[in-house]
Amino acid sequence: MKIGVISDTHIPTAAKELPQEILLALKGVDLIIHAGDLVELSVLEQLKALSVNVKAVYGNMDSAQVKKVLPEKEVFKTGNFKIGLMHGYGHPNNLMDLIPQAFKNDSVDLIIFGHSHQALNERKDNMLYFNPGSPTDKIFAPYNSYGIIEINDKIEARIIRI
């Protein structure tokens, strides 16, 4: 299974629309995951036009309309692996302390999150932590990015710089 992962798109404040490179990259994936801060529901609709399988959570900057439709946190199974999805909150430097606590009772293999805009692909204590960064906003990061995760008998994840 090939999963396209984005977060912190902040449409229309950081950009008017998703970058063309993102739309092309997500077109051929089995699942699209957005880790929050879409800001407007139109982003979700655009992703659903690319794939019938879309999972998303709301973030701290999302509109009330987005928060009505999306959960704050989601746990789901893909293949033999359990994935936790949450945007994150609080100071970006504290995310690696806060995020594991949010999933401590969920027995997940992979945690996908956003919020910091800084791409991260790190294994710690038998857990893979994955933040795709932001494809539209470099406020806390040196580059824009998104992620691709491939799940077969193991999880392989990579960050793609734009």
N, C-alpha and C positions, 0 to 999 in steps of 0.2 A: 504494500500500500504506500502510495506517495501522497504526502500531506504538505500543502502550502500554508505557511504560517506568517501572519502579519499582526501588527499591533500599532497603537498610537498613530492612526492615520490623520486624526484631527481635521476631517473634511467638514466644512470649507475653510477653517481658520488657517491651517498650515499649508494647504493647497486647495485648489478649486475642485480637483478630482484625483482619483488614484493614478499614479504614473503608468504610462502605457506598458513599461517593462513588467510591472506587477501584473497587469491584466493578462499579458501574454504568458507569463510564467505560471499563473494560477489556472489557466485554461485547461491544461492537461492533467491536473492532479485529481486524485480520488476523493480528497477531503480538503476543504479550506477551513482554517481556524483563524479567528480574529480575537486577540487577547485584550480587547477593550480600548476605549477612547476612539470610537468611530466618530462620535459627536452627532452625526445625523443618520437617520435610518436609511437614507438613500444609499449609503455605503453597503449596508447589509443586502439591500435589494440588488445592487450591482454584483455582489459576490454570488448571490443565489442565481443570477443569470449565467454565471460561469460554471457553477457546479450545483448539482442537486443536494450534495452533502456539504452543509456549512454549519459550523459550530462557532458560537461567539458568546462572550460575556460582556457586561458593561464595565466601564471604567469611571474614574472620578470626574472626568470632564464631559461625560455623555449627557445628552439632554434627557429630560424627564420622559419624553416619548421613547427613547432607546431603553431607559431603565424599566419601563413598563413591559417591554417585549423580551428582554434578555435577562438571564440570571446573573448574580454576582460571581458565582462559582459553579463549576460543573465537573463531574467525574464521569468518565465513560471508558468503555473497553474498545480497543482496536486490536484485532488479532488476539494474541496471548498477553497483551500488555494493558495496564490500566493507566489512564492519562488524567491528570488534574489540570484544570484550566481556570485561571483567575487573573484579573488585571494587576492587582497589587495596590498598595496604598501607603501613605506616610512618606517619610523622607526616602528618596531613592537609594541612599547609602545603607539603609536598614532592610532592604528587601530580602536579602539572603537570610535574615533572621526571622522576618515575618512570614514569608511564603511557606517555609516548611511547617510552621505551626498551623497554618490554615488547612493543611492536608495530613496532619499527624495521625488521624484515625481512619484514613482512607486507603492505605496500602497501595499507593500509586508507584509506578515505575518511572514516570516522566511528569515533570511539572512545567507547564507552559505559562508564562506570565509576560507582562509588559511594564508599563508605568515609567520606567527609568529612561526609556528611549535608547538605552545602551545594549547592544547585542551581547548575548551571553550564551555559551554552549559549554556547560561545565558539569562534570560528574563529581558528586560529593556524597560520601556515605551510601553508596549503592543506588543513588538517585541521580537522574539526569535533569538538570535545570536548564531550561531553554527560553531565552528572551530573543525574539527576532529583531529587536530594535524598531526603529520607525522608518517607513519608506518616504516620509514627507517632512519630518521635523528633526533638526539636528541641535535642538536647544541644549541637550546634555550629552551629545554624542559627536564624535569627529566625522561620522559618515552616516548616510542613510542605508537601510538594509531590510531584508526580509529573510525568512528561513524556509528550508526544505527538510522534511523529516521522512525517512524511508523506514517502514516497519515490515520486516519479514520474520526471521527467527531471532533477530536482534533489532535494536533501535539505532539507526544512524542518522545523525542530524548535522546540518551545516548552515552556516550563515552566508548569505550572498549580499555582497556590497553592491550598491547601486552607483 
